[in-house]
Amino acid sequence: MRILLYDTTLRDGTQQEGLSLSVDDKLKIASLLDQLGVDYIEGGWPGSNPKDAAFFERAAELPLRRARLSAFGSTRRADRAVEDDPSVRALVAARTPVVAVVGKSWRLHVDRVLRTTASENLRMIGDTVRYLRDLGREVIYDAEHFFDGYRDDEAYAIETLLAAAEAGADTVVLCDTNGGSLPWQVASAVDDAGRQVDARLGIHAHNDGGLAVANTLAAVRRGIAHVQATLNGYGERCGNADFCSLLPNLILKLQHECISDAQLARLTSTAQMVNEIANRRHAPQQPYVGRSAFAHKGGMHADAMDKCAESYQHIDPARVGNRQRVVVSELSGRANLTQKAREFGQLLSGDGDRTQHALARIKDLEHQGFQFEGAEASVDLLLRRTGPEHKAPFGLLDFHVLVRGHPDGGMLSEAAVKVEIGDQVLHTAADGNGPVNALDSAVRKALLPVYPQLAAVRLTDYKVRILDSDAGTAARIRVLITSSDGQTTWSTVGCGTNVIEASWIALSDAFEYALVVADVRLPETVGAEERK
């Protein structure tokens, strides 16, 4: 069955707490959604705020290849002519080929929120839909709170759908606005609506019960062919049904036609790009598209995966643009390390002693408080250091860090280091904005004359976690550092009872990884003599 995809990320999705999109952000996301292959993009509510009105003005010039743009608004107000209603007039002014009209299906809302009569609510629905249809627009009617209204008064809830369908609505959408319905309740109500309403039916589910995707799939199984959702599950309260889960389930599990295989393979990158635009962290455990969606940590799992990939994966991750990962930790077995080494371009499968030594070292360090799951650069280096061919590009002989108060207020930090590079011993010192920054500056000062490519390496993130808070100021500390040369990003870890010691372990790994593994190029700012 062909399923029509109606994306409401730019309207319903932006109602998520803490999420705000500029007009430019919305235009970028609209283009990404069109490339993904959705049929409809709901751009916003033009009558509610200037930003959405501005979006529709600019969106008219978007070169959309497949998606049709939709504007959202409500039915006319009670006891007002439809052509004079501000919300309806704003819908018309948006000049979109599609309009979505929301109306009430629950008597509670009719009586206590709209404060009008049941019959007037039906006229409000019919008048609005008919008016917009007469203007040549495709009309999608959103029956707000339908499932709650259906449980409260089945007959009236169905009447509201009939009012929209008989007025000419192209699609009548059943909304689980409060997100509290269960899949079998959705299925039963959809069956009843399908028997009585002569219009295409749609589903719009919220995730307050954690069942938005399940409820949407339940509705599709009962014949609904129009689904509304948001990318990454954005939405008010607990969010909406997530297209990142819906699309693979519809296509790969239920065999419905939605988007092409090539478009489905862009799902992970699209989800990540939208998160970047929205300034949201990409959830690692998000089904299908999360970084951990196909990550394998347990030794038994990794061993089975090495022999048969489908043994612990429900789909091939490449189908959704993701990839399989093996995680190294204290739970790892030999298979984790051999697969991880293969991923790093190393070979351990024929060297049992080396593998066992590396595994024992990882387990011991994790017992001390290290955590290698998020620090794969440190894992790469640890594996390389077990090989006889590895030679460290530098070594730390000694360092001290001094922090002192300034007479004018504030704190001053200074670090001095002795670094060994081959047969050279370099002794340098530097000030910094805090002790770790001073240590970083002093080490760079020593290394840059020999390794000028390190000028391109920047620390992009620095995290400190106290592992045993009951120990107070004597607690063990884990430091995670993320570095980048502008092209490649890597993370390293250090641990100890001293934050400077833990920082140094992570920092030195970051520099060594840049020199030994990462293809760090000489930055343009390095002069010709230094390049020689």
C-alpha positions in Angstrom: 0.0 0.0 0.0 1.2 3.5 -0.8 1.5 5.5 2.4 1.4 9.3 2.2 3.9 11.0 4.5 2.9 14.3 6.1 5.7 15.9 8.1 4.9 18.4 10.8 8.4 19.0 12.2 8.2 22.7 11.3 4.9 23.2 13.1 4.1 20.6 15.7 7.8 19.7 16.2 8.7 23.3 17.1 6.3 23.1 20.0 8.9 21.0 21.9 10.2 22.7 25.0 13.6 24.3 24.3 13.4 24.0 20.5 13.4 27.2 18.4 13.9 27.4 14.7 14.6 30.6 12.7 13.1 31.1 9.3 16.4 30.1 7.7 16.5 27.0 9.8 13.0 26.1 8.7 13.8 26.6 5.1 16.9 24.4 5.4 14.9 21.6 7.1 12.1 21.8 4.5 14.7 21.2 1.8 16.1 18.2 3.6 12.6 16.8 4.1 11.9 17.2 0.4 15.1 15.3 -0.4 14.1 12.6 2.0 10.9 12.1 0.0 8.0 13.2 2.2 4.7 14.1 0.4 3.7 17.0 2.6 5.6 19.6 4.7 3.6 21.5 7.2 5.4 24.8 7.5 3.7 26.4 10.5 0.6 28.3 11.6 0.7 31.6 9.6 -2.0 33.3 11.8 -0.1 32.7 15.0 3.2 34.5 14.7 5.2 36.7 12.3 7.9 34.1 11.9 5.6 31.5 10.4 4.1 34.2 8.1 7.6 35.1 6.9 8.4 31.5 6.4 5.5 31.0 4.0 6.5 34.1 2.1 10.0 32.8 1.5 9.0 29.1 1.1 7.0 30.0 -2.0 10.4 30.2 -3.8 11.7 26.8 -2.5 12.4 24.5 -5.4 10.6 21.5 -3.9 10.8 18.4 -6.0 8.2 16.2 -4.4 6.7 17.7 -1.2 3.7 19.9 -1.2 3.7 22.8 1.3 0.9 22.9 3.9 -0.2 25.7 6.2 -1.9 25.0 9.5 -4.8 26.8 11.1 -8.1 26.2 13.0 -11.7 26.2 12.1 -13.6 29.5 12.2 -14.6 30.7 15.6 -18.1 30.2 17.0 -20.8 32.5 15.6 -18.5 34.2 13.1 -18.6 34.2 9.3 -15.8 32.0 7.9 -14.6 34.5 5.4 -14.1 37.1 8.3 -12.2 34.7 10.6 -8.6 35.8 11.1 -7.2 32.3 11.3 -8.9 31.3 8.1 -7.9 34.5 6.3 -4.2 33.8 7.4 -4.5 30.3 5.9 -5.7 31.7 2.6 -3.0 34.4 2.6 -0.2 31.8 3.0 -1.0 30.7 -0.6 0.0 27.1 0.0 -1.5 24.3 -2.2 -2.5 22.4 0.9 -4.1 23.6 4.2 -4.6 21.7 7.4 -7.5 22.7 9.5 -7.8 21.6 13.1 -11.2 21.2 14.8 -12.6 19.7 18.0 -13.9 16.1 18.3 -14.2 15.8 22.1 -17.3 17.2 23.8 -15.2 18.2 26.7 -13.4 20.7 24.5 -16.5 21.8 22.7 -18.3 22.5 26.0 -15.5 23.8 28.3 -12.8 25.1 25.9 -14.6 26.5 22.9 -17.7 27.1 25.1 -20.1 26.6 22.3 -22.7 24.1 21.3 -22.2 20.7 19.7 -24.2 21.7 16.7 -22.2 24.9 16.2 -19.0 23.0 16.4 -20.1 20.8 13.5 -21.1 23.9 11.5 -17.6 25.4 12.3 -15.9 22.3 10.8 -18.1 22.1 7.8 -18.1 25.8 6.9 -14.3 26.1 7.1 -13.5 23.0 5.1 -16.1 23.9 2.4 -14.8 27.5 2.1 -11.2 26.4 1.6 -12.2 23.6 -0.8 -14.1 26.2 -2.8 -10.9 28.2 -3.1 -9.2 25.2 -4.7 -7.1 24.1 -1.8 -6.4 20.5 -0.8 -7.9 20.3 2.7 -6.6 18.1 5.4 -8.9 18.1 8.4 -7.2 17.3 11.8 -9.7 15.8 14.2 -8.1 17.0 17.4 -8.5 14.7 20.5 -10.4 12.2 18.3 -9.5 9.1 20.3 -10.3 10.7 23.7 -13.5 12.1 22.2 -14.4 8.7 20.8 -14.0 7.0 24.2 -16.2 9.7 25.7 -19.0 9.9 23.0 -18.5 7.6 20.0 -21.4 9.0 18.1 -20.4 12.7 18.4 -16.7 12.0 17.6 -17.8 10.3 14.4 -20.2 13.2 13.6 -17.3 15.6 13.6 -15.4 13.4 11.0 -18.6 13.3 8.8 -18.9 17.1 9.0 -15.4 17.4 7.5 -15.8 14.6 4.9 -19.2 15.8 3.7 -17.8 19.4 3.3 -15.1 18.0 0.9 -12.1 17.3 3.1 -9.5 15.4 1.1 -8.1 13.7 4.2 -9.6 13.3 7.7 -6.9 12.8 10.3 -7.6 11.0 13.6 -5.5 12.7 16.2 -4.3 11.2 19.5 -3.5 14.7 20.8 -3.0 13.8 24.4 -0.9 10.7 23.4 -2.6 8.4 25.9 -4.3 5.8 23.7 -3.3 2.2 23.4 -2.8 0.4 20.1 -5.9 -1.7 20.3 -8.0 1.3 21.2 -6.6 3.1 18.1 -7.3 0.0 15.9 -10.9 -0.3 17.1 -11.7 3.4 16.6 -10.1 3.4 13.2 -12.2 0.4 12.1 -15.4 2.2 13.2 -14.4 5.5 11.5 -13.5 3.6 8.3 -16.9 2.0 8.1 -18.7 5.4 8.4 -16.5 8.0 6.8 -16.2 8.2 3.0 -12.8 10.0 2.9 -9.1 9.1 3.1 -8.2 8.7 6.8 -5.0 9.7 8.4 -3.3 9.3 11.8 -1.5 11.8 14.0 -0.1 10.4 17.3 1.7 11.9 20.2 4.1 10.0 22.4 3.0 10.7 25.9 2.5 7.0 26.6 5.6 6.0 24.6 3.3 4.5 21.9 3.1 7.1 19.1 4.9 4.9 16.6 3.0 1.7 17.7 -0.3 3.6 17.5 0.6 4.9 14.0 1.5 1.4 12.8 -1.7 0.0 14.4 -3.7 2.5 12.4 -1.9 1.7 9.2 -2.6 -2.0 9.7 -6.3 -1.1 9.8 -6.1 0.6 6.4 -5.0 4.2 7.1 -2.8 5.5 4.3 -1.8 9.0 5.5 0.6 9.3 8.4 1.7 12.4 10.2 4.9 12.5 12.2 8.0 14.6 12.9 11.7 14.0 12.3 13.5 12.8 15.5 10.1 12.7 17.2 10.1 16.4 18.0 6.9 17.7 19.5 5.1 19.1 22.5 5.5 17.4 25.9 6.9 13.9 25.0 6.9 14.5 21.3 5.2 13.1 18.2 5.6 9.9 16.3 9.1 9.7 15.0 9.6 9.4 11.2 13.0 7.9 12.0 11.3 4.8 13.4 8.1 5.0 11.3 9.7 4.9 7.9 11.9 1.8 8.4 9.0 0.0 10.0 6.6 0.9 7.2 9.1 0.0 4.5 11.2 -2.8 5.8 8.8 -4.5 8.2 5.4 -3.9 6.7 6.5 -3.7 3.0 4.6 -0.5 2.3 5.6 2.0 -0.4 6.8 5.3 1.0 10.2 6.5 -0.2 12.9 4.9 -2.4 15.7 2.7 -1.0 18.2 5.5 -1.8 16.2 8.0 0.2 15.8 5.6 3.1 19.6 5.2 3.1 19.8 9.0 3.8 17.6 8.7 7.0 20.5 8.7 9.5 22.3 11.6 8.0 19.1 13.6 7.6 18.2 13.1 11.2 21.6 14.2 12.3 21.6 17.3 10.0 18.2 18.3 11.3 19.5 17.9 14.9 22.5 20.1 14.0 20.2 22.8 12.6 18.0 22.7 15.6 21.0 22.7 17.9 19.9 19.4 19.5 22.1 16.5 20.6 21.6 13.4 18.4 20.2 10.8 20.8 22.6 7.8 20.7 19.9 5.3 21.6 17.4 6.5 19.0 16.1 3.5 17.1 17.5 3.0 13.6 19.4 6.3 13.4 21.2 6.6 16.8 24.9 6.0 17.1 24.2 3.1 19.5 21.3 1.6 17.4 23.7 -1.1 16.0 26.4 -1.0 18.6 27.5 -4.3 20.3 29.2 -4.2 23.6 28.9 -7.7 25.1 31.6 -10.2 24.2 29.1 -12.9 23.4 27.2 -10.6 21.1 30.4 -9.4 19.3 31.5 -13.0 18.8 28.2 -14.0 17.3 28.2 -10.8 15.1 31.6 -11.7 13.7 30.2 -15.0 12.5 26.8 -14.0 11.5 25.8 -10.3 11.3 22.0 -10.9 11.5 22.4 -12.8 14.8 22.1 -9.6 16.8 20.7 -7.1 14.3 17.1 -6.9 13.1 18.1 -5.2 9.8 21.2 -4.3 7.8 22.1 -0.8 9.3 23.2 0.4 5.8 19.5 0.3 4.8 18.9 3.4 6.9 22.4 4.9 6.4 23.7 3.7 9.8 26.6 1.3 10.5 27.4 -1.5 12.8 29.8 -0.7 15.7 31.6 -2.8 18.2 32.1 -1.2 21.6 35.1 -2.0 23.8 34.7 -2.1 27.6 35.2 -4.3 30.6 32.4 -6.5 29.2 34.4 -7.1 26.0 35.6 -10.5 24.8 38.3 -11.3 22.3 35.9 -10.8 19.4 35.3 -7.2 20.4 39.0 -6.4 20.1 39.6 -8.3 16.9 36.7 -6.6 15.2 37.6 -3.2 16.6 41.2 -3.7 15.5 40.0 -4.6 12.0 37.9 -1.4 12.1 41.1 0.6 13.0 43.1 -1.1 10.1 45.0 -3.4 12.5 45.1 -7.2 12.6 44.8 -9.1 15.8 43.1 -12.3 14.8 46.3 -14.3 14.4 47.9 -13.0 17.6 46.2 -14.5 20.6 48.7 -13.4 23.2 48.6 -9.7 22.0 44.8 -9.8 22.0 44.6 -11.3 25.5 47.2 -8.8 26.8 45.2 -5.8 25.4 41.9 -7.2 26.7 43.4 -7.6 30.2 44.7 -4.1 30.1 41.3 -2.7 29.1 39.5 -4.5 31.8 42.0 -3.4 34.4 41.8 0.3 33.3 38.0 0.2 33.3 38.1 -1.2 36.8 40.2 1.9 37.7 37.6 4.2 36.3 38.5 4.6 32.6 35.6 4.3 30.1 36.6 3.5 26.6 33.1 3.4 25.0 33.3 7.1 24.1 37.0 7.3 23.6 37.8 5.1 20.6 41.1 7.0 19.8 42.4 5.8 23.2 41.4 2.2 22.3 43.1 2.5 19.0 46.4 3.7 20.7 46.1 1.0 23.4 45.9 -1.7 20.7 48.8 -0.2 18.8 51.0 -0.1 21.9 50.7 -3.8 22.3 52.5 -4.3 19.0 56.3 -4.5 18.9 56.4 -2.0 16.0 54.8 0.8 17.9 57.1 3.7 18.8 55.7 6.7 20.7 56.3 10.0 19.0 57.0 11.7 22.3 57.2 11.0 26.0 56.6 13.1 29.1 59.5 13.1 31.5 58.2 15.6 34.1 55.7 18.4 34.5 54.4 20.7 37.2 51.4 23.1 37.2 51.3 26.2 39.4 48.0 28.0 40.2 48.2 31.2 42.2 46.0 34.1 43.1 46.6 37.5 41.6 46.8 40.6 43.7 44.3 42.3 41.5 41.9 39.3 41.8 41.5 36.2 39.7 43.8 33.2 39.3 46.9 32.6 37.2 48.0 29.2 35.9 51.4 28.2 34.7 52.7 24.8 33.5 56.2 23.6 32.9 57.0 20.4 31.0 59.9 18.2 30.0 59.2 16.2 26.9 61.4 13.6 25.2 61.4 13.4 21.4 63.9 10.8 20.2 67.2 11.8 21.8 66.0 15.4 22.5 64.7 16.7 25.8 62.7 19.8 25.5 61.9 22.0 28.6 59.1 24.6 28.1 56.6 26.6 30.1 53.4 28.4 29.3 50.6 30.4 31.0 47.0 29.4 30.4 43.4 30.1 31.2 43.3 27.4 33.9 45.7 24.6 34.7 44.7 22.3 31.9 44.9 25.0 29.3 48.4 25.9 30.6 49.5 22.3 30.3 48.1 22.1 26.8 49.9 25.2 25.8 53.2 24.1 27.3 53.1 20.7 25.6 52.2 22.3 22.3 55.1 24.7 22.7 57.5 21.7 23.0 56.0 19.6 20.2 55.2 22.1 17.5 58.9 22.7 16.3 59.1 19.0 15.6 55.5 18.3 14.7 54.1 21.5 13.1 51.0 19.7 12.0 49.7 19.8 15.6 49.0 23.5 15.0 45.8 22.3 13.2 44.6 20.3 16.2 42.1 21.9 18.5 40.4 20.6 21.7 36.7 20.9 20.9 35.2 19.5 24.1 36.5 18.8 27.7 34.3 16.8 30.1 35.1 15.9 33.7 33.1 13.4 35.7 33.5 12.6 39.4 33.3 8.8 39.7 32.9 8.2 43.5 31.3 11.4 44.9 31.2 9.9 48.4 35.0 10.4 48.5 34.5 14.1 48.3 37.6 16.0 47.1 39.6 12.7 47.1 37.3 11.2 44.5 38.6 9.6 41.3 38.0 11.7 38.2 37.5 10.8 34.6 38.3 13.2 31.8 37.1 12.9 28.2 38.7 15.1 25.6 37.4 15.6 22.1 39.8 16.9 19.5 39.6 17.9 15.8 41.8 19.1 13.0 38.8 20.4 11.1 38.3 17.3 9.1 38.5 14.4 11.6 37.3 14.3 15.2 38.5 11.9 17.9 38.0 11.3 21.6 40.4 10.2 24.3 40.1 9.4 28.0 42.1 9.7 31.2 41.4 8.8 34.8 43.0 9.4 38.2 42.5 11.0 41.6 44.2 14.1 40.3 42.3 16.1 37.6 45.6 17.3 36.1 46.9 13.7 35.8 43.7 12.5 34.3 43.7 15.5 31.9 47.3 14.8 30.9 46.5 11.2 30.0 43.7 12.2 27.8 45.6 15.1 26.3 48.7 13.2 25.5 46.6 10.5 23.8 44.9 13.2 21.8 48.3 14.5 20.5 49.7 11.0 19.9 46.6 9.9 17.9 47.0 13.0 15.7 50.6 12.1 15.0 50.2 8.3 14.7 46.7 7.7 13.3 44.9 10.8 12.1 45.8 12.2 8.8 46.5 15.7 10.1 47.8 18.1 7.5 50.1 21.1 7.9 47.8 24.1 8.5 48.0 27.0 6.1 49.2 29.2 8.9 52.5 27.3 9.1 55.2 29.2 7.2 57.4 27.8 4.4 60.4 27.2 6.6 58.4 25.3 9.2 56.9 23.2 6.4 60.3 22.0 5.3 
